[in-house]
Amino acid sequence: MGVFVFLPLVLPLSAWPVARLAEVHLHPRTATRLLTAVAVVMAVCSTLCLALLMVVGTAQLPGNPLPDGWSDPEVRAAVPHDEVAGRAAIPALAVVATACARTLWRHHRVTRRARRALAGLPGPTVAVLPDSAPYAYALPGGRGRIVVTTALLAGLAPAERRALFAHERSHLAARHHRHLLAAQLAARANPFLRPLRTAVVYTAERWADEEAARAVGDRRTVARAIGKAALLSRGTPAPTLAALATTGPVPRRVAALLAPAPATRSWPSAFTSVGLAVWGAAVGALVSAMSSANSAVTLFVTLHAATRL
């Protein structure tokens, strides 16, 4: 395997330029999908390589249940610095698994509790809560549901309320919670992917902003709704649930809405800075996939040859 087994662990660094440039130069819909895909591919590849290193490290531990041949010098020779890397991968993979499991558990717990709390309220798609705390968010599941309190509605003008509901409906229609959850899990799997998670949070909100502006027909109304909600709102139950103005840099979103609508071109020219960044991230994801596949096949063949039947 050589050093190729370590490449997927650091190749997420190649996606850092696109995380920033995509926010500014790509359409939010394209940016969200691109960044999520790159983050997921790189997270899966780095986790796979950690698992391969863990196999070698576990085979060296006394009393392990693995075949004795898996700890032979020929097997360990396939992994550079096997004694350090193999054993360090064991706690590292345990941390990754624990962090991802906690994220999934929290997302499931929050959404389940919210659905139970809203079960008896009227309205199949919108739930208005008589609460003094101003907040609103999109609750996924089934047809989805928009949760909003009377306190937040009281602080918005009628046109701004329409922008609020259009924004949240866009979150549900595009299933932005899946992008947010995938980016969150990717960042848990590899800390180098945190800039992509932050970018996905922002671009998903910008995507919903643009859809709301198209539905309402007035970009300034959506900008005012975001600004007011940001001043009033207290947040969402979980970072994987989308809301009008509690995630992402609000001033940047307002400024983007006050500017002309972004172009819908899906792929930038390679002769621009964002084009180079996109191609760099794509190449990094491809190399990461190839490196992890090469390492997996090499280790499988080596372990198969070392296993005494």
C-alpha positions in Angstrom: 0.0 0.0 0.0 2.9 2.4 0.8 2.0 6.0 1.5 -1.2 5.7 -0.6 -3.0 4.5 2.5 -2.3 7.9 4.2 -3.4 10.1 1.3 -7.1 10.0 1.9 -6.5 11.3 5.5 -5.0 14.5 4.2 -6.5 15.0 0.8 -9.5 16.9 2.2 -7.0 19.8 2.4 -7.3 20.1 -1.4 -11.0 21.0 -1.0 -10.4 24.0 1.2 -10.2 26.5 -1.7 -13.5 25.4 -3.2 -15.2 25.6 0.1 -14.8 29.4 0.1 -14.9 30.2 -3.6 -18.1 28.1 -4.2 -20.0 30.2 -1.7 -19.3 33.3 -3.8 -19.1 32.2 -7.4 -21.4 29.2 -7.8 -25.1 29.0 -7.7 -26.1 28.0 -4.1 -27.9 24.8 -5.4 -24.8 23.7 -7.4 -22.5 24.6 -4.5 -24.5 22.7 -1.9 -24.6 19.5 -4.0 -20.9 19.8 -5.1 -19.6 20.4 -1.6 -21.7 17.7 0.0 -20.6 15.1 -2.6 -16.9 16.0 -2.2 -17.2 15.9 1.6 -19.0 12.5 1.6 -16.5 10.9 -0.8 -13.5 12.1 1.1 -15.0 11.2 4.5 -15.8 7.6 3.3 -12.3 7.2 1.9 -10.5 8.5 4.9 -12.6 6.3 7.2 -11.9 3.2 5.0 -8.2 3.8 5.2 -8.4 4.2 9.0 -10.2 0.9 9.1 -7.5 -0.8 7.0 -4.8 0.6 9.3 -6.9 -0.6 12.3 -6.9 -4.2 11.0 -3.1 -4.3 10.9 -2.9 -2.6 14.4 -5.5 -5.0 15.9 -3.7 -8.0 14.5 -0.6 -7.1 16.5 -2.5 -7.0 19.9 -2.1 -10.1 22.0 -5.3 -12.2 22.4 -7.0 -10.7 19.4 -9.6 -12.8 17.6 -8.0 -12.3 14.1 -6.1 -15.1 12.3 -2.5 -15.4 13.4 -1.3 -14.9 9.8 -2.6 -11.4 9.8 0.2 -10.3 12.2 3.0 -11.8 10.1 5.8 -9.4 9.1 4.8 -9.8 5.5 1.4 -8.3 6.2 2.8 -5.5 8.4 5.3 -4.7 5.7 2.4 -3.6 3.5 1.7 -0.7 5.8 4.5 1.9 6.4 5.2 2.6 10.0 2.8 -0.3 10.9 3.6 -0.3 14.6 2.7 3.4 15.1 0.1 3.9 12.4 -1.7 0.6 13.0 -2.1 1.0 16.7 -2.9 4.8 16.5 -5.7 4.0 14.0 -7.6 1.9 16.6 -8.5 4.8 19.0 -8.8 7.2 16.0 -11.4 5.0 14.4 -13.2 4.6 17.7 -13.4 8.4 18.1 -14.8 8.7 14.5 -17.4 6.0 15.1 -18.5 7.6 18.4 -18.7 11.1 17.0 -20.8 10.0 14.0 -23.0 7.8 16.1 -23.7 10.7 18.5 -24.5 13.0 15.6 -27.0 10.5 14.1 -28.5 9.8 17.6 -29.0 13.4 18.3 -30.6 14.1 14.9 -32.9 11.2 15.4 -33.8 12.1 19.0 -34.5 15.7 18.2 -36.7 15.0 15.2 -38.5 12.2 17.0 -39.3 14.5 20.0 -40.4 17.3 17.7 -42.8 15.0 15.8 -44.3 13.7 19.1 -44.7 17.2 20.4 -46.5 18.4 17.2 -48.6 15.2 16.8 -51.8 16.8 18.3 -51.5 20.2 16.6 -53.7 21.0 13.6 -52.2 21.7 10.2 -50.5 18.9 8.2 -47.7 21.1 6.9 -47.4 24.1 9.2 -47.4 24.1 13.0 -47.9 27.4 14.7 -46.8 27.3 18.4 -48.1 29.8 21.0 -44.7 30.4 22.3 -43.0 33.6 23.6 -39.7 32.4 22.2 -39.3 33.4 18.5 -38.0 30.7 16.2 -38.9 28.7 13.1 -37.4 25.7 11.4 -38.2 23.0 8.9 -38.9 19.5 10.4 -38.2 16.7 7.9 -40.0 13.4 7.7 -42.9 12.4 5.5 -44.2 15.5 3.8 -42.3 17.6 6.2 -43.6 20.3 8.5 -42.8 24.0 9.1 -42.6 24.9 12.8 -43.0 28.5 13.7 -44.0 30.4 16.9 -46.4 33.2 17.2 -43.6 35.4 18.7 -41.7 35.3 15.4 -44.7 35.8 13.2 -45.7 38.8 15.3 -42.3 40.4 14.5 -42.7 40.0 10.7 -44.8 41.9 8.2 -47.3 39.9 6.1 -44.9 39.9 3.1 -42.0 38.8 5.3 -44.1 36.0 6.6 -44.7 34.8 3.1 -40.9 34.9 2.6 -40.5 32.9 5.8 -42.8 30.1 4.7 -41.4 30.1 1.2 -37.9 29.7 2.7 -38.8 26.8 4.9 -40.8 25.1 2.2 -37.7 25.2 0.0 -35.7 23.5 2.8 -38.3 20.7 2.9 -38.7 20.4 -0.9 -34.9 20.2 -1.5 -34.4 18.0 1.6 -31.6 20.3 2.8 -31.5 18.3 6.1 -29.8 15.5 4.2 -27.1 17.8 2.9 -26.6 19.2 6.4 -26.5 15.8 8.1 -24.1 14.4 5.5 -21.7 17.4 5.8 -21.9 17.1 9.6 -21.0 13.4 9.5 -18.2 14.0 7.1 -16.7 16.7 9.4 -17.0 14.2 12.3 -15.2 11.6 10.3 -12.3 13.9 9.2 -11.7 17.2 10.9 -10.1 18.6 7.7 -13.6 18.6 6.2 -15.0 21.2 8.7 -14.6 24.1 6.2 -16.8 22.1 3.8 -19.4 21.6 6.5 -19.5 25.3 7.2 -19.8 26.1 3.5 -22.7 23.6 3.1 -24.6 25.2 6.0 -24.2 28.6 4.3 -25.0 27.5 0.7 -28.1 25.5 1.8 -29.4 28.7 3.4 -28.6 30.7 0.3 -30.3 28.1 -1.9 -33.5 28.5 0.2 -33.1 32.3 0.1 -33.0 32.3 -3.7 -36.0 29.9 -3.9 -37.9 32.2 -1.5 -37.0 35.3 -3.5 -38.3 33.6 -6.7 -41.5 32.5 -4.9 -42.2 35.9 -3.3 -41.0 37.9 -6.3 -39.1 40.5 -4.2 -35.5 39.9 -3.1 -35.6 42.9 -0.7 -38.6 41.4 1.2 -36.7 38.2 1.8 -33.6 40.1 2.9 -35.7 42.1 5.4 -37.3 38.9 6.7 -33.9 37.3 7.2 -32.6 40.4 9.0 -35.6 40.6 11.3 -35.6 36.9 12.0 -31.9 37.0 12.8 -32.5 39.6 15.5 -35.4 37.7 17.0 -34.7 34.0 16.5 -33.0 31.9 19.1 -31.9 28.9 17.0 -32.9 25.4 16.0 -33.0 22.3 18.1 -30.1 20.7 16.1 -27.6 21.9 13.5 -28.9 19.4 11.0 -32.3 21.2 10.9 -32.5 24.2 8.6 -34.0 27.6 9.6 -34.5 31.1 8.2 -31.8 33.1 9.8 -30.1 31.1 12.6 -27.4 29.5 10.5 -24.9 31.0 8.1 -23.5 34.5 8.1 -26.6 36.6 7.9 -25.0 39.8 6.7 -23.5 38.0 3.7 -26.9 36.4 2.9 -28.6 39.8 3.1 -26.0 41.3 0.8 -26.4 38.5 -1.7 -30.1 39.1 -1.8 -29.7 42.8 -2.4 -27.4 41.9 -5.4 -28.7 40.5 -8.7 -29.7 36.8 -8.7 -26.8 34.4 -9.3 -26.3 32.7 -12.6 -27.6 29.2 -12.9 -24.6 27.9 -14.9 -23.8 24.5 -13.2 -20.1 24.2 -14.0 -17.6 27.1 -14.1 -14.9 27.5 -16.6 -11.6 25.9 -15.8 -9.8 29.2 -16.5 -11.3 30.9 -13.5 -10.2 30.7 -9.9 -13.4 28.9 -8.8 -13.1 26.6 -11.8 -9.5 25.6 -10.8 -10.7 25.1 -7.2 -13.6 22.9 -8.3 -11.3 20.8 -10.5 -8.8 20.6 -7.7 -11.5 19.3 -5.3 -12.7 16.9 -7.9 -9.2 15.6 -8.5 -8.6 15.3 -4.8 -11.8 13.3 -4.3 -10.8 11.0 -7.3 -7.3 10.5 -6.0 -8.7 9.8 -2.5 -11.1 7.2 -3.9 -8.4 5.6 -6.0 -5.9 5.5 -3.1 -8.4 3.9 -0.7 -9.5 1.4 -3.3 -5.9 0.5 -4.0 -5.1 0.1 -0.3 -8.2 -2.0 0.3 -7.4 -4.4 -2.6 -3.8 -4.6 -1.7 -4.5 -5.4 2.0 -7.2 -7.9 1.0 -4.9 -9.8 -1.3 -2.1 -9.7 1.4 -4.4 -11.0 4.2 -5.9 -13.6 1.9 -2.4 -14.9 1.1 -1.4 -14.8 4.8 -4.4 -16.7 6.0 -3.7 -20.3 6.6 -6.8 -22.4 5.7 
